[in-house]
Amino acid sequence: MVEIRWHGRGGQGVWTASNLLAMAALREGKYVQSFPTFGPERMGAPIMAFTRISDEPIEVHCEIYNPDVVVLLDPTLLGPSIVKGLKEGGYVILNYTGDVEKLVKSLGIEKSKYKIYIAPATEIAIKILGRAITNTAMLGALIKATNIVKLESVFEAVKERFPGPIAEKNIEVIKLTYEQTRGV
């Protein structure tokens, strides 16, 4: 089972990204869970979402405390709490374009113990969508880093979730972010 914890702010599509990933995995015959955690937060408040993907039925039903993968949609949330509980050797996938050493220091981790990937998700989302909604961009980054599902499965999930032109723009965002995501 692979457990993914998503971090972002209300209104950025954190849970939508988690759902799209789950829909893509379901298309590939996997067992999935996708759920958010938030209370009476307002737009812009920090939130998390969780995705579990497995070849076997999933019998655990709680938040993910020790994820295999952490995905950060909003770089203003950058800090040690983002990687709390991340398994050693796990993936840290970030919407980030700054200095890598500064990034690692702000996370408070040893670079050699994790697989760190960065993507210019905000720039890409603004360029293509005209808004800083980075959920589908970071989905592209996640797939590039982990290959957890096939890109084609993600594209199909996006087409199922969004109407025509919106789906096409989001697929363009995913493709471009996939291409520009890099390990550090």
Biotite code that builds the C-alpha atoms (Angstrom):
import biotite.structure as struc

atoms = struc.array([
    struc.Atom([0.000, 0.000, 0.000], chain_id="A", res_id=1, res_name="MET", atom_name="CA", element="C"),
    struc.Atom([1.210, 3.501, -0.853], chain_id="A", res_id=2, res_name="VAL", atom_name="CA", element="C"),
    struc.Atom([0.047, 6.340, 1.375], chain_id="A", res_id=3, res_name="GLU", atom_name="CA", element="C"),
    struc.Atom([0.112, 9.941, 0.165], chain_id="A", res_id=4, res_name="ILE", atom_name="CA", element="C"),
    struc.Atom([-0.475, 13.064, 2.228], chain_id="A", res_id=5, res_name="ARG", atom_name="CA", element="C"),
    struc.Atom([-1.364, 16.272, 0.374], chain_id="A", res_id=6, res_name="TRP", atom_name="CA", element="C"),
    struc.Atom([-0.833, 19.738, 1.879], chain_id="A", res_id=7, res_name="HIS", atom_name="CA", element="C"),
    struc.Atom([-2.334, 22.960, 0.592], chain_id="A", res_id=8, res_name="GLY", atom_name="CA", element="C"),
    struc.Atom([-4.841, 25.669, 1.328], chain_id="A", res_id=9, res_name="ARG", atom_name="CA", element="C"),
    struc.Atom([-8.608, 25.653, 1.096], chain_id="A", res_id=10, res_name="GLY", atom_name="CA", element="C"),
    struc.Atom([-9.656, 26.494, -2.457], chain_id="A", res_id=11, res_name="GLY", atom_name="CA", element="C"),
    struc.Atom([-6.523, 25.122, -4.161], chain_id="A", res_id=12, res_name="GLN", atom_name="CA", element="C"),
    struc.Atom([-8.088, 21.782, -4.987], chain_id="A", res_id=13, res_name="GLY", atom_name="CA", element="C"),
    struc.Atom([-6.129, 19.655, -2.522], chain_id="A", res_id=14, res_name="VAL", atom_name="CA", element="C"),
    struc.Atom([-8.907, 17.126, -2.120], chain_id="A", res_id=15, res_name="TRP", atom_name="CA", element="C"),
    struc.Atom([-9.694, 17.234, -5.840], chain_id="A", res_id=16, res_name="THR", atom_name="CA", element="C"),
    struc.Atom([-6.083, 16.215, -6.568], chain_id="A", res_id=17, res_name="ALA", atom_name="CA", element="C"),
    struc.Atom([-6.386, 13.346, -4.110], chain_id="A", res_id=18, res_name="SER", atom_name="CA", element="C"),
    struc.Atom([-9.672, 12.267, -5.714], chain_id="A", res_id=19, res_name="ASN", atom_name="CA", element="C"),
    struc.Atom([-8.288, 12.454, -9.244], chain_id="A", res_id=20, res_name="LEU", atom_name="CA", element="C"),
    struc.Atom([-5.367, 10.248, -8.243], chain_id="A", res_id=21, res_name="LEU", atom_name="CA", element="C"),
    struc.Atom([-7.749, 7.770, -6.623], chain_id="A", res_id=22, res_name="ALA", atom_name="CA", element="C"),
    struc.Atom([-9.958, 7.766, -9.739], chain_id="A", res_id=23, res_name="MET", atom_name="CA", element="C"),
    struc.Atom([-6.901, 7.072, -11.923], chain_id="A", res_id=24, res_name="ALA", atom_name="CA", element="C"),
    struc.Atom([-5.772, 4.202, -9.678], chain_id="A", res_id=25, res_name="ALA", atom_name="CA", element="C"),
    struc.Atom([-9.288, 2.774, -9.620], chain_id="A", res_id=26, res_name="LEU", atom_name="CA", element="C"),
    struc.Atom([-9.228, 2.716, -13.436], chain_id="A", res_id=27, res_name="ARG", atom_name="CA", element="C"),
    struc.Atom([-6.115, 0.548, -13.150], chain_id="A", res_id=28, res_name="GLU", atom_name="CA", element="C"),
    struc.Atom([-7.874, -1.966, -10.893], chain_id="A", res_id=29, res_name="GLY", atom_name="CA", element="C"),
    struc.Atom([-6.362, -0.778, -7.619], chain_id="A", res_id=30, res_name="LYS", atom_name="CA", element="C"),
    struc.Atom([-8.066, -0.364, -4.268], chain_id="A", res_id=31, res_name="TYR", atom_name="CA", element="C"),
    struc.Atom([-8.210, 3.262, -3.175], chain_id="A", res_id=32, res_name="VAL", atom_name="CA", element="C"),
    struc.Atom([-9.164, 5.722, -0.476], chain_id="A", res_id=33, res_name="GLN", atom_name="CA", element="C"),
    struc.Atom([-9.293, 9.504, -0.785], chain_id="A", res_id=34, res_name="SER", atom_name="CA", element="C"),
    struc.Atom([-10.430, 11.864, 1.935], chain_id="A", res_id=35, res_name="PHE", atom_name="CA", element="C"),
    struc.Atom([-9.728, 15.329, 3.337], chain_id="A", res_id=36, res_name="PRO", atom_name="CA", element="C"),
    struc.Atom([-9.218, 16.586, 6.830], chain_id="A", res_id=37, res_name="THR", atom_name="CA", element="C"),
    struc.Atom([-10.548, 19.979, 7.659], chain_id="A", res_id=38, res_name="PHE", atom_name="CA", element="C"),
    struc.Atom([-12.978, 21.588, 10.021], chain_id="A", res_id=39, res_name="GLY", atom_name="CA", element="C"),
    struc.Atom([-14.732, 24.909, 9.658], chain_id="A", res_id=40, res_name="PRO", atom_name="CA", element="C"),
    struc.Atom([-11.760, 26.371, 7.794], chain_id="A", res_id=41, res_name="GLU", atom_name="CA", element="C"),
    struc.Atom([-12.216, 29.180, 5.367], chain_id="A", res_id=42, res_name="ARG", atom_name="CA", element="C"),
    struc.Atom([-10.799, 29.687, 1.911], chain_id="A", res_id=43, res_name="MET", atom_name="CA", element="C"),
    struc.Atom([-7.013, 29.893, 2.216], chain_id="A", res_id=44, res_name="GLY", atom_name="CA", element="C"),
    struc.Atom([-6.689, 27.986, 5.497], chain_id="A", res_id=45, res_name="ALA", atom_name="CA", element="C"),
    struc.Atom([-4.183, 25.078, 5.565], chain_id="A", res_id=46, res_name="PRO", atom_name="CA", element="C"),
    struc.Atom([-5.779, 21.705, 4.862], chain_id="A", res_id=47, res_name="ILE", atom_name="CA", element="C"),
    struc.Atom([-4.664, 18.166, 4.133], chain_id="A", res_id=48, res_name="MET", atom_name="CA", element="C"),
    struc.Atom([-6.017, 15.357, 2.010], chain_id="A", res_id=49, res_name="ALA", atom_name="CA", element="C"),
    struc.Atom([-5.002, 11.717, 1.923], chain_id="A", res_id=50, res_name="PHE", atom_name="CA", element="C"),
    struc.Atom([-4.804, 9.021, -0.734], chain_id="A", res_id=51, res_name="THR", atom_name="CA", element="C"),
    struc.Atom([-4.185, 5.331, -0.235], chain_id="A", res_id=52, res_name="ARG", atom_name="CA", element="C"),
    struc.Atom([-3.541, 3.026, -3.180], chain_id="A", res_id=53, res_name="ILE", atom_name="CA", element="C"),
    struc.Atom([-3.131, -0.735, -2.886], chain_id="A", res_id=54, res_name="SER", atom_name="CA", element="C"),
    struc.Atom([-3.301, -3.960, -4.836], chain_id="A", res_id=55, res_name="ASP", atom_name="CA", element="C"),
    struc.Atom([-5.154, -5.471, -1.864], chain_id="A", res_id=56, res_name="GLU", atom_name="CA", element="C"),
    struc.Atom([-8.298, -4.300, -0.045], chain_id="A", res_id=57, res_name="PRO", atom_name="CA", element="C"),
    struc.Atom([-7.555, -1.420, 2.327], chain_id="A", res_id=58, res_name="ILE", atom_name="CA", element="C"),
    struc.Atom([-8.702, -2.087, 5.856], chain_id="A", res_id=59, res_name="GLU", atom_name="CA", element="C"),
    struc.Atom([-7.271, 0.942, 7.653], chain_id="A", res_id=60, res_name="VAL", atom_name="CA", element="C"),
    struc.Atom([-9.570, 3.974, 7.966], chain_id="A", res_id=61, res_name="HIS", atom_name="CA", element="C"),
    struc.Atom([-7.713, 6.867, 9.549], chain_id="A", res_id=62, res_name="CYS", atom_name="CA", element="C"),
    struc.Atom([-5.522, 9.809, 8.651], chain_id="A", res_id=63, res_name="GLU", atom_name="CA", element="C"),
    struc.Atom([-2.104, 9.038, 7.226], chain_id="A", res_id=64, res_name="ILE", atom_name="CA", element="C"),
    struc.Atom([0.529, 9.678, 9.884], chain_id="A", res_id=65, res_name="TYR", atom_name="CA", element="C"),
    struc.Atom([3.524, 7.997, 8.225], chain_id="A", res_id=66, res_name="ASN", atom_name="CA", element="C"),
    struc.Atom([3.159, 8.650, 4.512], chain_id="A", res_id=67, res_name="PRO", atom_name="CA", element="C"),
    struc.Atom([5.306, 7.237, 1.739], chain_id="A", res_id=68, res_name="ASP", atom_name="CA", element="C"),
    struc.Atom([4.778, 10.464, -0.217], chain_id="A", res_id=69, res_name="VAL", atom_name="CA", element="C"),
    struc.Atom([4.114, 14.072, 0.758], chain_id="A", res_id=70, res_name="VAL", atom_name="CA", element="C"),
    struc.Atom([2.856, 16.552, -1.855], chain_id="A", res_id=71, res_name="VAL", atom_name="CA", element="C"),
    struc.Atom([2.894, 20.302, -1.178], chain_id="A", res_id=72, res_name="LEU", atom_name="CA", element="C"),
    struc.Atom([0.668, 22.484, -3.365], chain_id="A", res_id=73, res_name="LEU", atom_name="CA", element="C"),
    struc.Atom([1.416, 25.826, -1.700], chain_id="A", res_id=74, res_name="ASP", atom_name="CA", element="C"),
    struc.Atom([5.035, 26.819, -0.990], chain_id="A", res_id=75, res_name="PRO", atom_name="CA", element="C"),
    struc.Atom([3.927, 29.297, 1.700], chain_id="A", res_id=76, res_name="THR", atom_name="CA", element="C"),
    struc.Atom([3.246, 26.258, 3.909], chain_id="A", res_id=77, res_name="LEU", atom_name="CA", element="C"),
    struc.Atom([6.850, 25.070, 3.607], chain_id="A", res_id=78, res_name="LEU", atom_name="CA", element="C"),
    struc.Atom([8.295, 23.920, 6.922], chain_id="A", res_id=79, res_name="GLY", atom_name="CA", element="C"),
    struc.Atom([9.165, 20.846, 9.002], chain_id="A", res_id=80, res_name="PRO", atom_name="CA", element="C"),
    struc.Atom([5.501, 19.996, 9.681], chain_id="A", res_id=81, res_name="SER", atom_name="CA", element="C"),
    struc.Atom([5.055, 19.097, 6.000], chain_id="A", res_id=82, res_name="ILE", atom_name="CA", element="C"),
    struc.Atom([7.420, 16.124, 6.276], chain_id="A", res_id=83, res_name="VAL", atom_name="CA", element="C"),
    struc.Atom([6.371, 15.059, 9.774], chain_id="A", res_id=84, res_name="LYS", atom_name="CA", element="C"),
    struc.Atom([6.162, 11.267, 9.908], chain_id="A", res_id=85, res_name="GLY", atom_name="CA", element="C"),
    struc.Atom([7.415, 10.784, 6.328], chain_id="A", res_id=86, res_name="LEU", atom_name="CA", element="C"),
    struc.Atom([9.000, 7.367, 5.986], chain_id="A", res_id=87, res_name="LYS", atom_name="CA", element="C"),
    struc.Atom([12.737, 7.362, 5.373], chain_id="A", res_id=88, res_name="GLU", atom_name="CA", element="C"),
    struc.Atom([13.318, 6.946, 1.648], chain_id="A", res_id=89, res_name="GLY", atom_name="CA", element="C"),
    struc.Atom([9.943, 8.578, 0.993], chain_id="A", res_id=90, res_name="GLY", atom_name="CA", element="C"),
    struc.Atom([9.095, 11.191, -1.598], chain_id="A", res_id=91, res_name="TYR", atom_name="CA", element="C"),
    struc.Atom([8.746, 14.924, -0.991], chain_id="A", res_id=92, res_name="VAL", atom_name="CA", element="C"),
    struc.Atom([7.115, 16.573, -4.008], chain_id="A", res_id=93, res_name="ILE", atom_name="CA", element="C"),
    struc.Atom([6.923, 20.343, -3.853], chain_id="A", res_id=94, res_name="LEU", atom_name="CA", element="C"),
    struc.Atom([5.571, 23.306, -5.744], chain_id="A", res_id=95, res_name="ASN", atom_name="CA", element="C"),
    struc.Atom([8.861, 25.191, -5.480], chain_id="A", res_id=96, res_name="TYR", atom_name="CA", element="C"),
    struc.Atom([11.261, 27.154, -7.670], chain_id="A", res_id=97, res_name="THR", atom_name="CA", element="C"),
    struc.Atom([13.793, 28.607, -5.224], chain_id="A", res_id=98, res_name="GLY", atom_name="CA", element="C"),
    struc.Atom([17.185, 27.596, -3.875], chain_id="A", res_id=99, res_name="ASP", atom_name="CA", element="C"),
    struc.Atom([17.359, 23.857, -3.175], chain_id="A", res_id=100, res_name="VAL", atom_name="CA", element="C"),
    struc.Atom([19.667, 24.114, -0.148], chain_id="A", res_id=101, res_name="GLU", atom_name="CA", element="C"),
    struc.Atom([17.332, 26.686, 1.418], chain_id="A", res_id=102, res_name="LYS", atom_name="CA", element="C"),
    struc.Atom([14.423, 24.323, 0.706], chain_id="A", res_id=103, res_name="LEU", atom_name="CA", element="C"),
    struc.Atom([16.095, 21.362, 2.412], chain_id="A", res_id=104, res_name="VAL", atom_name="CA", element="C"),
    struc.Atom([17.013, 23.526, 5.402], chain_id="A", res_id=105, res_name="LYS", atom_name="CA", element="C"),
    struc.Atom([13.439, 24.803, 5.747], chain_id="A", res_id=106, res_name="SER", atom_name="CA", element="C"),
    struc.Atom([12.127, 21.224, 5.733], chain_id="A", res_id=107, res_name="LEU", atom_name="CA", element="C"),
    struc.Atom([14.616, 20.217, 8.423], chain_id="A", res_id=108, res_name="GLY", atom_name="CA", element="C"),
    struc.Atom([15.533, 16.940, 6.713], chain_id="A", res_id=109, res_name="ILE", atom_name="CA", element="C"),
    struc.Atom([18.655, 15.231, 5.464], chain_id="A", res_id=110, res_name="GLU", atom_name="CA", element="C"),
    struc.Atom([18.543, 15.413, 1.681], chain_id="A", res_id=111, res_name="LYS", atom_name="CA", element="C"),
    struc.Atom([20.177, 11.998, 1.315], chain_id="A", res_id=112, res_name="SER", atom_name="CA", element="C"),
    struc.Atom([17.376, 10.233, 3.211], chain_id="A", res_id=113, res_name="LYS", atom_name="CA", element="C"),
    struc.Atom([14.501, 11.266, 0.924], chain_id="A", res_id=114, res_name="TYR", atom_name="CA", element="C"),
    struc.Atom([13.621, 11.615, -2.741], chain_id="A", res_id=115, res_name="LYS", atom_name="CA", element="C"),
    struc.Atom([12.906, 15.316, -3.293], chain_id="A", res_id=116, res_name="ILE", atom_name="CA", element="C"),
    struc.Atom([11.214, 16.621, -6.435], chain_id="A", res_id=117, res_name="TYR", atom_name="CA", element="C"),
    struc.Atom([10.333, 20.205, -7.290], chain_id="A", res_id=118, res_name="ILE", atom_name="CA", element="C"),
    struc.Atom([7.994, 21.649, -9.896], chain_id="A", res_id=119, res_name="ALA", atom_name="CA", element="C"),
    struc.Atom([7.114, 25.203, -10.993], chain_id="A", res_id=120, res_name="PRO", atom_name="CA", element="C"),
    struc.Atom([3.421, 24.440, -10.475], chain_id="A", res_id=121, res_name="ALA", atom_name="CA", element="C"),
    struc.Atom([2.240, 27.969, -9.711], chain_id="A", res_id=122, res_name="THR", atom_name="CA", element="C"),
    struc.Atom([3.920, 29.394, -12.812], chain_id="A", res_id=123, res_name="GLU", atom_name="CA", element="C"),
    struc.Atom([2.442, 26.681, -15.021], chain_id="A", res_id=124, res_name="ILE", atom_name="CA", element="C"),
    struc.Atom([-1.064, 27.003, -13.545], chain_id="A", res_id=125, res_name="ALA", atom_name="CA", element="C"),
    struc.Atom([-1.067, 30.782, -14.033], chain_id="A", res_id=126, res_name="ILE", atom_name="CA", element="C"),
    struc.Atom([0.263, 30.440, -17.587], chain_id="A", res_id=127, res_name="LYS", atom_name="CA", element="C"),
    struc.Atom([-2.334, 27.889, -18.691], chain_id="A", res_id=128, res_name="ILE", atom_name="CA", element="C"),
    struc.Atom([-5.305, 28.328, -16.347], chain_id="A", res_id=129, res_name="LEU", atom_name="CA", element="C"),
    struc.Atom([-4.882, 32.009, -15.573], chain_id="A", res_id=130, res_name="GLY", atom_name="CA", element="C"),
    struc.Atom([-5.091, 31.179, -11.838], chain_id="A", res_id=131, res_name="ARG", atom_name="CA", element="C"),
    struc.Atom([-2.741, 29.787, -9.198], chain_id="A", res_id=132, res_name="ALA", atom_name="CA", element="C"),
    struc.Atom([-4.731, 26.572, -8.752], chain_id="A", res_id=133, res_name="ILE", atom_name="CA", element="C"),
    struc.Atom([-1.927, 24.012, -8.542], chain_id="A", res_id=134, res_name="THR", atom_name="CA", element="C"),
    struc.Atom([-3.753, 20.749, -7.860], chain_id="A", res_id=135, res_name="ASN", atom_name="CA", element="C"),
    struc.Atom([-3.528, 19.200, -11.317], chain_id="A", res_id=136, res_name="THR", atom_name="CA", element="C"),
    struc.Atom([-0.013, 20.557, -11.781], chain_id="A", res_id=137, res_name="ALA", atom_name="CA", element="C"),
    struc.Atom([1.131, 18.757, -8.651], chain_id="A", res_id=138, res_name="MET", atom_name="CA", element="C"),
    struc.Atom([-0.637, 15.631, -9.812], chain_id="A", res_id=139, res_name="LEU", atom_name="CA", element="C"),
    struc.Atom([1.649, 15.740, -12.862], chain_id="A", res_id=140, res_name="GLY", atom_name="CA", element="C"),
    struc.Atom([4.669, 16.209, -10.578], chain_id="A", res_id=141, res_name="ALA", atom_name="CA", element="C"),
    struc.Atom([3.592, 13.252, -8.432], chain_id="A", res_id=142, res_name="LEU", atom_name="CA", element="C"),
    struc.Atom([3.272, 10.961, -11.443], chain_id="A", res_id=143, res_name="ILE", atom_name="CA", element="C"),
    struc.Atom([6.682, 12.054, -12.760], chain_id="A", res_id=144, res_name="LYS", atom_name="CA", element="C"),
    struc.Atom([8.328, 11.328, -9.400], chain_id="A", res_id=145, res_name="ALA", atom_name="CA", element="C"),
    struc.Atom([6.597, 8.071, -8.498], chain_id="A", res_id=146, res_name="THR", atom_name="CA", element="C"),
    struc.Atom([4.917, 6.530, -11.562], chain_id="A", res_id=147, res_name="ASN", atom_name="CA", element="C"),
    struc.Atom([2.228, 5.410, -9.118], chain_id="A", res_id=148, res_name="ILE", atom_name="CA", element="C"),
    struc.Atom([-0.330, 5.384, -11.956], chain_id="A", res_id=149, res_name="VAL", atom_name="CA", element="C"),
    struc.Atom([-0.153, 5.930, -15.691], chain_id="A", res_id=150, res_name="LYS", atom_name="CA", element="C"),
    struc.Atom([-0.494, 9.452, -17.066], chain_id="A", res_id=151, res_name="LEU", atom_name="CA", element="C"),
    struc.Atom([-3.242, 8.210, -19.391], chain_id="A", res_id=152, res_name="GLU", atom_name="CA", element="C"),
    struc.Atom([-5.273, 7.071, -16.369], chain_id="A", res_id=153, res_name="SER", atom_name="CA", element="C"),
    struc.Atom([-4.932, 10.538, -14.850], chain_id="A", res_id=154, res_name="VAL", atom_name="CA", element="C"),
    struc.Atom([-6.034, 12.152, -18.128], chain_id="A", res_id=155, res_name="PHE", atom_name="CA", element="C"),
    struc.Atom([-9.129, 9.931, -18.193], chain_id="A", res_id=156, res_name="GLU", atom_name="CA", element="C"),
    struc.Atom([-9.940, 10.829, -14.573], chain_id="A", res_id=157, res_name="ALA", atom_name="CA", element="C"),
    struc.Atom([-9.598, 14.540, -15.403], chain_id="A", res_id=158, res_name="VAL", atom_name="CA", element="C"),
    struc.Atom([-11.927, 14.149, -18.410], chain_id="A", res_id=159, res_name="LYS", atom_name="CA", element="C"),
    struc.Atom([-14.470, 12.365, -16.201], chain_id="A", res_id=160, res_name="GLU", atom_name="CA", element="C"),
    struc.Atom([-14.293, 15.060, -13.489], chain_id="A", res_id=161, res_name="ARG", atom_name="CA", element="C"),
    struc.Atom([-14.202, 18.246, -15.599], chain_id="A", res_id=162, res_name="PHE", atom_name="CA", element="C"),
    struc.Atom([-16.131, 19.406, -18.674], chain_id="A", res_id=163, res_name="PRO", atom_name="CA", element="C"),
    struc.Atom([-14.426, 19.621, -22.111], chain_id="A", res_id=164, res_name="GLY", atom_name="CA", element="C"),
    struc.Atom([-12.294, 22.790, -22.274], chain_id="A", res_id=165, res_name="PRO", atom_name="CA", element="C"),
    struc.Atom([-11.523, 22.763, -18.543], chain_id="A", res_id=166, res_name="ILE", atom_name="CA", element="C"),
    struc.Atom([-10.368, 19.148, -18.779], chain_id="A", res_id=167, res_name="ALA", atom_name="CA", element="C"),
    struc.Atom([-8.157, 19.932, -21.778], chain_id="A", res_id=168, res_name="GLU", atom_name="CA", element="C"),
    struc.Atom([-6.489, 22.864, -20.001], chain_id="A", res_id=169, res_name="LYS", atom_name="CA", element="C"),
    struc.Atom([-5.882, 20.747, -16.894], chain_id="A", res_id=170, res_name="ASN", atom_name="CA", element="C"),
    struc.Atom([-4.386, 17.964, -18.999], chain_id="A", res_id=171, res_name="ILE", atom_name="CA", element="C"),
    struc.Atom([-2.070, 20.554, -20.553], chain_id="A", res_id=172, res_name="GLU", atom_name="CA", element="C"),
    struc.Atom([-1.079, 21.663, -17.026], chain_id="A", res_id=173, res_name="VAL", atom_name="CA", element="C"),
    struc.Atom([-0.375, 18.057, -16.010], chain_id="A", res_id=174, res_name="ILE", atom_name="CA", element="C"),
    struc.Atom([1.736, 17.381, -19.109], chain_id="A", res_id=175, res_name="LYS", atom_name="CA", element="C"),
    struc.Atom([3.830, 20.534, -18.772], chain_id="A", res_id=176, res_name="LEU", atom_name="CA", element="C"),
    struc.Atom([4.416, 20.032, -15.043], chain_id="A", res_id=177, res_name="THR", atom_name="CA", element="C"),
    struc.Atom([5.292, 16.391, -15.655], chain_id="A", res_id=178, res_name="TYR", atom_name="CA", element="C"),
    struc.Atom([7.932, 17.549, -18.150], chain_id="A", res_id=179, res_name="GLU", atom_name="CA", element="C"),
    struc.Atom([9.349, 20.239, -15.847], chain_id="A", res_id=180, res_name="GLN", atom_name="CA", element="C"),
    struc.Atom([9.430, 18.314, -12.567], chain_id="A", res_id=181, res_name="THR", atom_name="CA", element="C"),
    struc.Atom([12.940, 17.434, -11.482], chain_id="A", res_id=182, res_name="ARG", atom_name="CA", element="C"),
    struc.Atom([14.617, 15.550, -8.700], chain_id="A", res_id=183, res_name="GLY", atom_name="CA", element="C"),
    struc.Atom([17.073, 17.481, -6.548], chain_id="A", res_id=184, res_name="VAL", atom_name="CA", element="C"),
])
